[in-house]
Amino acid sequence: MTSLDKRPGEPDGRGAIEISGLRKSFGTNEVLRGIDFRVGPGEVVCVIGPSGSGKSTLLRCVNLLEEPTSGSVNVVGVDVTDPDADIDAVRRRIGMVFQSFNLFPHLTALGNVMIAQRKVLKRDKAEAGRIARENLERVGLADKIGSYPAQLSGGQQQRVAIARALAMGPEVMLFDEPTSALDPELVGDVLGVMRGLAEQGMTMLVVTHEMSFAREVADRVVFMDAGAVVEEGPPARVIDDPSHERTRTFLSRVLDPAAARVGEGE
Amino acid sequence: MTAEQMKTAAPGGLSRRRRRQLSLGGQYGLFIVVVVLVIVLADWSTLQRNFANWDVAKGLFPEVITVGLRNTAVYTAVGFGLGLGGGLLIALMRLSSVPPYRAFATAYIEIFRGLPLLLIFIFVGVGVPLAFPGTNIPGGAVGQAGLSLGLAAAAYMAETIRAGIVAVPKGQMEAARSLGMSYPRAMWSIIIPQAFRIIIPPLTNQLVLLCKDSSLVLFLGITLEERELTKFGRDLAGQVGNTTPIIVAGICYLLITIPLSLLARRLEARQREAR
């Protein structure tokens, strides 16, 4: 949909994520029970699974919005669980997109994309403005730079949020159910932007319920249930020919909502 | 219920509507009688001479504005500024993860909300110079009144500001931190601007309260040039043996407080709509 040409000198978007033995408990509730997996440079990995399976918590452990109870998370070459790691410096290199957008409502679209460039990367106003415009154009919102979040549709807000993350020149992008809060007709634009990023070689870890997106774009799909990875592999195998019963049950409900309703009625 | 049923159900043969009409009619009648009696029986010329004496009123200008109103505004502004700065600091301490900060903030808020403002004025104006002879609060009456008002206002505003900060959705801090902002940076650039937007109406009400409370400077020893509206009105009422200066001072207060209250109400209504 939009051109995603890379500019020279930009971080190459090819950081890697390595998670090993990751556990996370909230009180006595163990949400992650020992997760191991790797996202290689330029890879797109989609995490699927029923709600409450720990997918979002896993993602939030990668940029330390949640502190892992044990295990290690290595992102862009830094072990974020190391107490001496400069977490602010690591987060600058990791883009995060939230289910609820979390745009700053007191700033315009342009202001949203500029503020962290100005305050964190200390770019001057002209440069931050130029990069912000480029990234808003990249997500197809060149005509909305002066709009406040409340004046934008959900799909537009989410694309501003993606531009906001991209303007920092991230090496890895994390997406936490980026289309789950959107009306169905607005999902396509957001997925289109994400598809473009993937084609461009960005390392992406995506928690999603969009099976067609996972099937088309992901290099690998990870199915999680009850805080553990049940199976992982290429989408053609995990989505179309799952080897575990739990994966099959989940997929039949997601891919055929009518069956899901019958199932819930039991 | 149909009208027919209502008539039969009502005791004493009167319908509900009829009874309400009679009751309202009685109230209006009584009200009009009282108003007419006051108008007829009041000694208007005496009242006018004592409360709304034009010659006395004219003699108050321009000092009631250039000294009285001006000083009221200055004391209020300084008190509000100190209260806002102190309140923000205490609110952040109250939200801190460091227990001693939280304890200090809680103690401060409880103490200064629990004391009469007059006692704080006397403490600052009389107690401090008494305890440390030769020391003076910088800024004379402005410093003393501003500090007294600010000490108390900081306690009230801290609670308001804290509520505003807590009302900003958690995702805002997460989004800011995810972009690499430090906690203080995220607070200052993202959370506090939104919090203040939420609390502008209560802060406006706080300004109205401070404007009125600045009258407590009356109890400090202040010079003629430092008099604000209340002291000015009282002094001149004593000098001319007439109540008009107090009325004029009161009108001056209302000129500030009523527009501010209306503004606060309008801002509140606009915020409700925006939600």
Interface residues (C-beta under 8 A of the other chain):
Chain A: N63 L65 D88 A89 R91 R92 I94 G95 M96 F98 S100 N102 L103 F104 P105 H106 I115 A116 K119 V120 L121 A150 A161 R164 A165 M168
Chain B: P169 G171 Q172 E174 A175 A176 R177 S178 L179 G180 M181 S182 R185 S189 I190 P193 Q194 R197 A274
